[in-house]
């Protein structure tokens, strides 16, 4: 249920915030990513991770913020905002399907993360670049 909600929320974000489309992609290459996390808790408890490489994030900064040369600070803030928008929408979608969760404040992880093994992994293609959303169950 959470995976479906995250996919739907990502499509919504791309269409409404970026005026663009994303497509599901089978695998994610080993790369360095800007990374943010946000916890969901309630009927299910997970840490959600957003991994976006710098090129994709810069494209999103231009489409979302009209920033042609975003600073690293802008990119760090942007990935947290993207996490908040996608996971917030996923919360609504999940609730409409009977899964009730709340979300915490997003956290910036780092600028050179490598995707780690997770329970849920979803990869998307955005303007020729791949980004990932992942979830790891929390034992609480």
TIVO-2410 file (N, C-alpha, C; in nm, 3 decimals):
# residues 140
REC num residu      c1      c2      c3 atome chaine
REC   1      X   0.083  -0.121   0.000     N      A
REC   1      X   0.000   0.000   0.000    CA      A
REC   1      X   0.086   0.126   0.000     C      A
REC   2      X   0.191   0.129   0.084     N      A
REC   2      X   0.277   0.246   0.090    CA      A
REC   2      X   0.350   0.269  -0.042     C      A
REC   3      X   0.396   0.162  -0.104     N      A
REC   3      X   0.466   0.174  -0.232    CA      A
REC   3      X   0.375   0.237  -0.337     C      A
REC   4      X   0.252   0.189  -0.346     N      A
REC   4      X   0.157   0.244  -0.443    CA      A
REC   4      X   0.132   0.392  -0.415     C      A
REC   5      X   0.120   0.428  -0.289     N      A
REC   5      X   0.096   0.568  -0.251    CA      A
REC   5      X   0.216   0.655  -0.288     C      A
REC   6      X   0.338   0.605  -0.268     N      A
REC   6      X   0.458   0.681  -0.304    CA      A
REC   6      X   0.469   0.701  -0.455     C      A
REC   7      X   0.434   0.599  -0.531     N      A
REC   7      X   0.437   0.611  -0.678    CA      A
REC   7      X   0.336   0.716  -0.724     C      A
REC   8      X   0.214   0.705  -0.676     N      A
REC   8      X   0.110   0.802  -0.714    CA      A
REC   8      X   0.149   0.944  -0.673     C      A
REC   9      X   0.206   0.958  -0.555     N      A
REC   9      X   0.247   1.090  -0.506    CA      A
REC   9      X   0.360   1.148  -0.590     C      A
REC  10      X   0.451   1.064  -0.636     N      A
REC  10      X   0.562   1.112  -0.720    CA      A
REC  10      X   0.511   1.157  -0.856     C      A
REC  11      X   0.419   1.082  -0.914     N      A
REC  11      X   0.358   1.126  -1.041    CA      A
REC  11      X   0.289   1.262  -1.022     C      A
REC  12      X   0.217   1.276  -0.911     N      A
REC  12      X   0.147   1.401  -0.882    CA      A
REC  12      X   0.246   1.516  -0.869     C      A
REC  13      X   0.355   1.495  -0.794     N      A
REC  13      X   0.457   1.598  -0.776    CA      A
REC  13      X   0.516   1.640  -0.911     C      A
REC  14      X   0.553   1.543  -0.993     N      A
REC  14      X   0.614   1.575  -1.123    CA      A
REC  14      X   0.519   1.656  -1.210     C      A
REC  15      X   0.394   1.614  -1.214     N      A
REC  15      X   0.295   1.680  -1.300    CA      A
REC  15      X   0.262   1.820  -1.249     C      A
REC  16      X   0.241   1.834  -1.118     N      A
REC  16      X   0.191   1.960  -1.063    CA      A
REC  16      X   0.299   2.058  -1.020     C      A
REC  17      X   0.411   2.009  -0.970     N      A
REC  17      X   0.517   2.100  -0.923    CA      A
REC  17      X   0.620   2.127  -1.031     C      A
REC  18      X   0.648   2.026  -1.114     N      A
REC  18      X   0.752   2.040  -1.215    CA      A
REC  18      X   0.697   2.058  -1.356     C      A
REC  19      X   0.565   2.039  -1.371     N      A
REC  19      X   0.503   2.042  -1.503    CA      A
REC  19      X   0.577   1.949  -1.599     C      A
REC  20      X   0.606   1.830  -1.549     N      A
REC  20      X   0.683   1.732  -1.623    CA      A
REC  20      X   0.627   1.593  -1.592     C      A
REC  21      X   0.685   1.494  -1.653     N      A
REC  21      X   0.644   1.356  -1.628    CA      A
REC  21      X   0.763   1.277  -1.579     C      A
REC  22      X   0.734   1.173  -1.502     N      A
REC  22      X   0.834   1.075  -1.463    CA      A
REC  22      X   0.779   0.938  -1.502     C      A
REC  23      X   0.868   0.845  -1.524     N      A
REC  23      X   0.827   0.709  -1.553    CA      A
REC  23      X   0.901   0.614  -1.460     C      A
REC  24      X   0.838   0.502  -1.431     N      A
REC  24      X   0.905   0.403  -1.350    CA      A
REC  24      X   1.023   0.346  -1.427     C      A
REC  25      X   1.129   0.316  -1.357     N      A
REC  25      X   1.250   0.263  -1.418    CA      A
REC  25      X   1.293   0.142  -1.337     C      A
REC  26      X   1.343   0.041  -1.405     N      A
REC  26      X   1.368  -0.088  -1.341    CA      A
REC  26      X   1.475  -0.084  -1.233     C      A
REC  27      X   1.589  -0.025  -1.264     N      A
REC  27      X   1.698  -0.028  -1.166    CA      A
REC  27      X   1.764   0.107  -1.156     C      A
REC  28      X   1.838   0.123  -1.049     N      A
REC  28      X   1.905   0.249  -1.024    CA      A
REC  28      X   2.056   0.225  -1.027     C      A
REC  29      X   2.128   0.300  -1.107     N      A
REC  29      X   2.273   0.279  -1.112    CA      A
REC  29      X   2.340   0.323  -0.982     C      A
REC  30      X   2.455   0.265  -0.955     N      A
REC  30      X   2.531   0.309  -0.838    CA      A
REC  30      X   2.583   0.447  -0.871     C      A
REC  31      X   2.549   0.541  -0.791     N      A
REC  31      X   2.581   0.680  -0.816    CA      A
REC  31      X   2.586   0.751  -0.683     C      A
REC  32      X   2.627   0.874  -0.685     N      A
REC  32      X   2.624   0.959  -0.565    CA      A
REC  32      X   2.499   1.047  -0.574     C      A
REC  33      X   2.430   1.059  -0.463     N      A
REC  33      X   2.303   1.130  -0.460    CA      A
REC  33      X   2.297   1.230  -0.346     C      A
REC  34      X   2.221   1.336  -0.368     N      A
REC  34      X   2.172   1.414  -0.256    CA      A
REC  34      X   2.065   1.326  -0.194     C      A
REC  35      X   2.059   1.324  -0.063     N      A
REC  35      X   1.963   1.235   0.003    CA      A
REC  35      X   1.894   1.307   0.118     C      A
REC  36      X   1.765   1.277   0.131     N      A
REC  36      X   1.685   1.327   0.243    CA      A
REC  36      X   1.601   1.211   0.294     C      A
REC  37      X   1.561   1.221   0.419     N      A
REC  37      X   1.474   1.119   0.476    CA      A
REC  37      X   1.359   1.186   0.549     C      A
REC  38      X   1.253   1.109   0.562     N      A
REC  38      X   1.137   1.155   0.637    CA      A
REC  38      X   1.068   1.031   0.693     C      A
REC  39      X   1.037   1.034   0.820     N      A
REC  39      X   0.974   0.919   0.883    CA      A
REC  39      X   0.822   0.927   0.872     C      A
REC  40      X   0.761   0.810   0.853     N      A
REC  40      X   0.615   0.797   0.860    CA      A
REC  40      X   0.585   0.701   0.974     C      A
REC  41      X   0.478   0.730   1.045     N      A
REC  41      X   0.443   0.646   1.160    CA      A
REC  41      X   0.292   0.642   1.175     C      A
REC  42      X   0.244   0.532   1.227     N      A
REC  42      X   0.100   0.510   1.244    CA      A
REC  42      X   0.071   0.365   1.218     C      A
REC  43      X  -0.018   0.337   1.120     N      A
REC  43      X  -0.048   0.198   1.085    CA      A
REC  43      X   0.077   0.125   1.039     C      A
REC  44      X   0.169   0.196   0.977     N      A
REC  44      X   0.300   0.142   0.938    CA      A
REC  44      X   0.406   0.244   0.979     C      A
REC  45      X   0.524   0.195   1.013     N      A
REC  45      X   0.635   0.281   1.052    CA      A
REC  45      X   0.752   0.257   0.957     C      A
REC  46      X   0.790   0.362   0.883     N      A
REC  46      X   0.899   0.352   0.787    CA      A
REC  46      X   0.982   0.480   0.789     C      A
REC  47      X   1.106   0.465   0.749     N      A
REC  47      X   1.187   0.580   0.710    CA      A
REC  47      X   1.184   0.582   0.559     C      A
REC  48      X   1.146   0.695   0.502     N      A
REC  48      X   1.141   0.712   0.357    CA      A
REC  48      X   1.265   0.791   0.317     C      A
REC  49      X   1.333   0.743   0.213     N      A
REC  49      X   1.454   0.808   0.164    CA      A
REC  49      X   1.431   0.855   0.021     C      A
REC  50      X   1.475   0.975  -0.008     N      A
REC  50      X   1.470   1.031  -0.142    CA      A
REC  50      X   1.615   1.049  -0.187     C      A
REC  51      X   1.650   0.988  -0.300     N      A
REC  51      X   1.785   0.998  -0.356    CA      A
REC  51      X   1.775   1.063  -0.494     C      A
REC  52      X   1.838   1.179  -0.511     N      A
REC  52      X   1.835   1.249  -0.639    CA      A
REC  52      X   1.977   1.296  -0.671     C      A
REC  53      X   2.026   1.263  -0.791     N      A
REC  53      X   2.161   1.309  -0.824    CA      A
REC  53      X   2.159   1.459  -0.851     C      A
REC  54      X   2.276   1.518  -0.847     N      A
REC  54      X   2.286   1.663  -0.855    CA      A
REC  54      X   2.229   1.719  -0.985     C      A
REC  55      X   2.252   1.652  -1.098     N      A
REC  55      X   2.198   1.702  -1.226    CA      A
REC  55      X   2.047   1.707  -1.224     C      A
REC  56      X   1.984   1.600  -1.176     N      A
REC  56      X   1.837   1.598  -1.168    CA      A
REC  56      X   1.786   1.705  -1.074     C      A
REC  57      X   1.852   1.718  -0.960     N      A
REC  57      X   1.808   1.816  -0.860    CA      A
REC  57      X   1.821   1.958  -0.915     C      A
REC  58      X   1.926   1.983  -0.992     N      A
REC  58      X   1.941   2.116  -1.053    CA      A
REC  58      X   1.830   2.142  -1.155     C      A
REC  59      X   1.793   2.039  -1.232     N      A
REC  59      X   1.682   2.055  -1.326    CA      A
REC  59      X   1.552   2.083  -1.250     C      A
REC  60      X   1.532   2.012  -1.139     N      A
REC  60      X   1.411   2.034  -1.059    CA      A
REC  60      X   1.413   2.174  -0.998     C      A
REC  61      X   1.529   2.222  -0.956     N      A
REC  61      X   1.539   2.357  -0.901    CA      A
REC  61      X   1.498   2.461  -1.005     C      A
REC  62      X   1.537   2.438  -1.130     N      A
REC  62      X   1.498   2.531  -1.235    CA      A
REC  62      X   1.347   2.526  -1.259     C      A
REC  63      X   1.292   2.406  -1.270     N      A
REC  63      X   1.149   2.391  -1.298    CA      A
REC  63      X   1.061   2.435  -1.182     C      A
REC  64      X   1.106   2.410  -1.060     N      A
REC  64      X   1.025   2.436  -0.940    CA      A
REC  64      X   1.048   2.576  -0.885     C      A
REC  65      X   1.173   2.623  -0.888     N      A
REC  65      X   1.209   2.750  -0.825    CA      A
REC  65      X   1.260   2.855  -0.923     C      A
REC  66      X   1.274   2.819  -1.050     N      A
REC  66      X   1.329   2.907  -1.152    CA      A
REC  66      X   1.472   2.949  -1.120     C      A
REC  67      X   1.543   2.862  -1.048     N      A
REC  67      X   1.684   2.884  -1.013    CA      A
REC  67      X   1.771   2.825  -1.123     C      A
REC  68      X   1.843   2.911  -1.196     N      A
REC  68      X   1.928   2.862  -1.304    CA      A
REC  68      X   2.060   2.806  -1.252     C      A
REC  69      X   2.115   2.861  -1.147     N      A
REC  69      X   2.240   2.815  -1.087    CA      A
REC  69      X   2.220   2.801  -0.936     C      A
REC  70      X   2.146   2.698  -0.894     N      A
REC  70      X   2.118   2.685  -0.750    CA      A
REC  70      X   2.246   2.654  -0.670     C      A
REC  71      X   2.255   2.715  -0.554     N      A
REC  71      X   2.368   2.687  -0.464    CA      A
REC  71      X   2.346   2.552  -0.398     C      A
REC  72      X   2.449   2.500  -0.335     N      A
REC  72      X   2.435   2.374  -0.262    CA      A
REC  72      X   2.331   2.388  -0.151     C      A
REC  73      X   2.325   2.504  -0.088     N      A
REC  73      X   2.225   2.527   0.016    CA      A
REC  73      X   2.083   2.517  -0.040     C      A
REC  74      X   2.061   2.574  -0.156     N      A
REC  74      X   1.930   2.565  -0.221    CA      A
REC  74      X   1.898   2.419  -0.253     C      A
REC  75      X   1.996   2.345  -0.304     N      A
REC  75      X   1.973   2.203  -0.336    CA      A
REC  75      X   1.942   2.121  -0.210     C      A
REC  76      X   2.009   2.150  -0.101     N      A
REC  76      X   1.982   2.079   0.026    CA      A
REC  76      X   1.840   2.109   0.074     C      A
REC  77      X   1.800   2.234   0.066     N      A
REC  77      X   1.663   2.270   0.106    CA      A
REC  77      X   1.561   2.209   0.011     C      A
REC  78      X   1.593   2.209  -0.118     N      A
REC  78      X   1.500   2.158  -0.217    CA      A
REC  78      X   1.472   2.009  -0.198     C      A
REC  79      X   1.574   1.930  -0.172     N      A
REC  79      X   1.549   1.787  -0.158    CA      A
REC  79      X   1.462   1.759  -0.035     C      A
REC  80      X   1.478   1.839   0.070     N      A
REC  80      X   1.388   1.824   0.186    CA      A
REC  80      X   1.245   1.862   0.149     C      A
REC  81      X   1.230   1.968   0.072     N      A
REC  81      X   1.096   2.010   0.030    CA      A
REC  81      X   1.032   1.905  -0.061     C      A
REC  82      X   1.111   1.848  -0.151     N      A
REC  82      X   1.059   1.741  -0.237    CA      A
REC  82      X   1.015   1.622  -0.153     C      A
REC  83      X   1.096   1.583  -0.056     N      A
REC  83      X   1.058   1.473   0.035    CA      A
REC  83      X   0.926   1.505   0.104     C      A
REC  84      X   0.913   1.627   0.153     N      A
REC  84      X   0.792   1.668   0.224    CA      A
REC  84      X   0.670   1.665   0.132     C      A
REC  85      X   0.685   1.714   0.010     N      A
REC  85      X   0.572   1.716  -0.084    CA      A
REC  85      X   0.530   1.576  -0.125     C      A
REC  86      X   0.627   1.491  -0.160     N      A
REC  86      X   0.594   1.356  -0.206    CA      A
REC  86      X   0.537   1.272  -0.091     C      A
REC  87      X   0.603   1.273   0.023     N      A
REC  87      X   0.556   1.189   0.133    CA      A
REC  87      X   0.425   1.245   0.191     C      A
REC  88      X   0.409   1.377   0.191     N      A
REC  88      X   0.282   1.435   0.235    CA      A
REC  88      X   0.167   1.392   0.146     C      A
REC  89      X   0.189   1.392   0.016     N      A
REC  89      X   0.085   1.346  -0.077    CA      A
REC  89      X   0.063   1.196  -0.061     C      A
REC  90      X   0.170   1.119  -0.040     N      A
REC  90      X   0.155   0.975  -0.018    CA      A
REC  90      X   0.072   0.947   0.107     C      A
REC  91      X   0.087   1.030   0.209     N      A
REC  91      X   0.006   1.017   0.331    CA      A
REC  91      X  -0.143   1.029   0.298     C      A
REC  92      X  -0.176   1.128   0.216     N      A
REC  92      X  -0.316   1.149   0.176    CA      A
REC  92      X  -0.367   1.030   0.094     C      A
REC  93      X  -0.289   0.987  -0.003     N      A
REC  93      X  -0.328   0.873  -0.088    CA      A
REC  93      X  -0.345   0.747  -0.004     C      A
REC  94      X  -0.251   0.722   0.086     N      A
REC  94      X  -0.261   0.604   0.173    CA      A
REC  94      X  -0.387   0.611   0.259     C      A
REC  95      X  -0.416   0.728   0.314     N      A
REC  95      X  -0.535   0.745   0.397    CA      A
REC  95      X  -0.663   0.718   0.320     C      A
REC  96      X  -0.667   0.759   0.194     N      A
REC  96      X  -0.784   0.733   0.110    CA      A
REC  96      X  -0.803   0.584   0.085     C      A
REC  97      X  -0.697   0.506   0.107     N      A
REC  97      X  -0.702   0.361   0.087    CA      A
REC  97      X  -0.695   0.284   0.218     C      A
REC  98      X  -0.720   0.352   0.329     N      A
REC  98      X  -0.732   0.286   0.458    CA      A
REC  98      X  -0.603   0.267   0.536     C      A
REC  99      X  -0.492   0.325   0.493     N      A
REC  99      X  -0.366   0.318   0.567    CA      A
REC  99      X  -0.340   0.456   0.625     C      A
REC 100      X  -0.341   0.467   0.757     N      A
REC 100      X  -0.329   0.597   0.821    CA      A
REC 100      X  -0.191   0.615   0.883     C      A
REC 101      X  -0.122   0.719   0.838     N      A
REC 101      X   0.011   0.750   0.889    CA      A
REC 101      X   0.025   0.901   0.905     C      A
REC 102      X   0.116   0.940   0.990     N      A
REC 102      X   0.158   1.079   1.003    CA      A
REC 102      X   0.301   1.087   0.955     C      A
REC 103      X   0.348   1.208   0.932     N      A
REC 103      X   0.484   1.224   0.884    CA      A
REC 103      X   0.561   1.319   0.975     C      A
REC 104      X   0.691   1.295   0.982     N      A
REC 104      X   0.780   1.382   1.060    CA      A
REC 104      X   0.837   1.490   0.968     C      A
REC 105      X   0.921   1.572   1.023     N      A
REC 105      X   0.991   1.675   0.946    CA      A
REC 105      X   1.102   1.610   0.865     C      A
REC 106      X   1.119   1.650   0.738     N      A
REC 106      X   1.226   1.589   0.658    CA      A
REC 106      X   1.365   1.630   0.707     C      A
REC 107      X   1.461   1.540   0.686     N      A
REC 107      X   1.600   1.565   0.724    CA      A
REC 107      X   1.689   1.552   0.601     C      A
REC 108      X   1.784   1.643   0.590     N      A
REC 108      X   1.886   1.630   0.487    CA      A
REC 108      X   1.988   1.529   0.536     C      A
REC 109      X   2.026   1.433   0.452     N      A
REC 109      X   2.125   1.333   0.493    CA      A
REC 109      X   2.264   1.375   0.447     C      A
REC 110      X   2.286   1.386   0.317     N      A
REC 110      X   2.417   1.428   0.267    CA      A
REC 110      X   2.411   1.449   0.117     C      A
REC 111      X   2.522   1.497   0.061     N      A
REC 111      X   2.532   1.527  -0.081    CA      A
REC 111      X   2.595   1.415  -0.161     C      A
REC 112      X   2.647   1.312  -0.095     N      A
REC 112      X   2.714   1.206  -0.169    CA      A
REC 112      X   2.674   1.068  -0.118     C      A
REC 113      X   2.545   1.052  -0.093     N      A
REC 113      X   2.493   0.925  -0.044    CA      A
REC 113      X   2.491   0.822  -0.155     C      A
REC 114      X   2.504   0.697  -0.115     N      A
REC 114      X   2.477   0.587  -0.206    CA      A
REC 114      X   2.354   0.517  -0.153     C      A
REC 115      X   2.265   0.479  -0.243     N      A
REC 115      X   2.142   0.413  -0.202    CA      A
REC 115      X   2.177   0.286  -0.124     C      A
REC 116      X   2.107   0.265  -0.013     N      A
REC 116      X   2.129   0.147   0.069    CA      A
REC 116      X   2.016   0.047   0.047     C      A
REC 117      X   2.035  -0.073   0.095     N      A
REC 117      X   1.932  -0.176   0.081    CA      A
REC 117      X   1.809  -0.136   0.163     C      A
REC 118      X   1.693  -0.141   0.100     N      A
REC 118      X   1.569  -0.101   0.165    CA      A
REC 118      X   1.461  -0.203   0.139     C      A
REC 119      X   1.353  -0.194   0.215     N      A
REC 119      X   1.239  -0.285   0.198    CA      A
REC 119      X   1.160  -0.253   0.072     C      A
REC 120      X   1.149  -0.125   0.041     N      A
REC 120      X   1.078  -0.079  -0.078    CA      A
REC 120      X   1.175   0.008  -0.157     C      A
REC 121      X   1.188  -0.018  -0.286     N      A
REC 121      X   1.271   0.066  -0.372    CA      A
REC 121      X   1.194   0.096  -0.499     C      A
REC 122      X   1.186   0.224  -0.533     N      A
REC 122      X   1.114   0.268  -0.652    CA      A
REC 122      X   1.208   0.363  -0.728     C      A
REC 123      X   1.230   0.334  -0.853     N      A
REC 123      X   1.318   0.418  -0.936    CA      A
REC 123      X   1.236   0.486  -1.044     C      A
REC 124      X   1.269   0.612  -1.068     N      A
REC 124      X   1.198   0.691  -1.167    CA      A
REC 124      X   1.296   0.751  -1.265     C      A
REC 125      X   1.252   0.768  -1.388     N      A
REC 125      X   1.328   0.840  -1.491    CA      A
REC 125      X   1.267   0.979  -1.503     C      A
REC 126      X   1.351   1.080  -1.493     N      A
REC 126      X   1.309   1.219  -1.504    CA      A
REC 126      X   1.406   1.290  -1.597     C      A
REC 127      X   1.360   1.329  -1.714     N      A
REC 127      X   1.440   1.401  -1.813    CA      A
REC 127      X   1.578   1.338  -1.833     C      A
REC 128      X   1.579   1.206  -1.852     N      A
REC 128      X   1.702   1.135  -1.880    CA      A
REC 128      X   1.786   1.098  -1.760     C      A
REC 129      X   1.741   1.133  -1.641     N      A
REC 129      X   1.813   1.104  -1.518    CA      A
REC 129      X   1.726   1.015  -1.429     C      A
REC 130      X   1.791   0.937  -1.345     N      A
REC 130      X   1.719   0.846  -1.256    CA      A
REC 130      X   1.726   0.898  -1.113     C      A
REC 131      X   1.613   0.890  -1.043     N      A
REC 131      X   1.614   0.917  -0.899    CA      A
REC 131      X   1.533   0.809  -0.830     C      A
REC 132      X   1.553   0.795  -0.701     N      A
REC 132      X   1.492   0.684  -0.628    CA      A
REC 132      X   1.422   0.730  -0.503     C      A
REC 133      X   1.318   0.655  -0.469     N      A
REC 133      X   1.250   0.668  -0.341    CA      A
REC 133      X   1.255   0.530  -0.278     C      A
REC 134      X   1.290   0.526  -0.154     N      A
REC 134      X   1.302   0.398  -0.084    CA      A
REC 134      X   1.239   0.408   0.053     C      A
REC 135      X   1.203   0.292   0.108     N      A
REC 135      X   1.147   0.289   0.243    CA      A
REC 135      X   1.206   0.171   0.318     C      A
REC 136      X   1.236   0.193   0.442     N      A
REC 136      X   1.285   0.089   0.530    CA      A
REC 136      X   1.196   0.085   0.652     C      A
REC 137      X   1.144  -0.034   0.683     N      A
REC 137      X   1.056  -0.049   0.798    CA      A
REC 137      X   1.132  -0.018   0.926     C      A
REC 138      X   1.061   0.045   1.018     N      A
REC 138      X   1.118   0.075   1.150    CA      A
REC 138      X   1.051  -0.016   1.251     C      A
REC 139      X   1.128  -0.072   1.338     N      A
REC 139      X   1.074  -0.158   1.444    CA      A
REC 139      X   1.044  -0.073   1.566     C      A
REC 140      X   0.918  -0.030   1.577     N      A
REC 140      X   0.879   0.053   1.692    CA      A
REC 140      X   0.758  -0.006   1.756     C      A
***
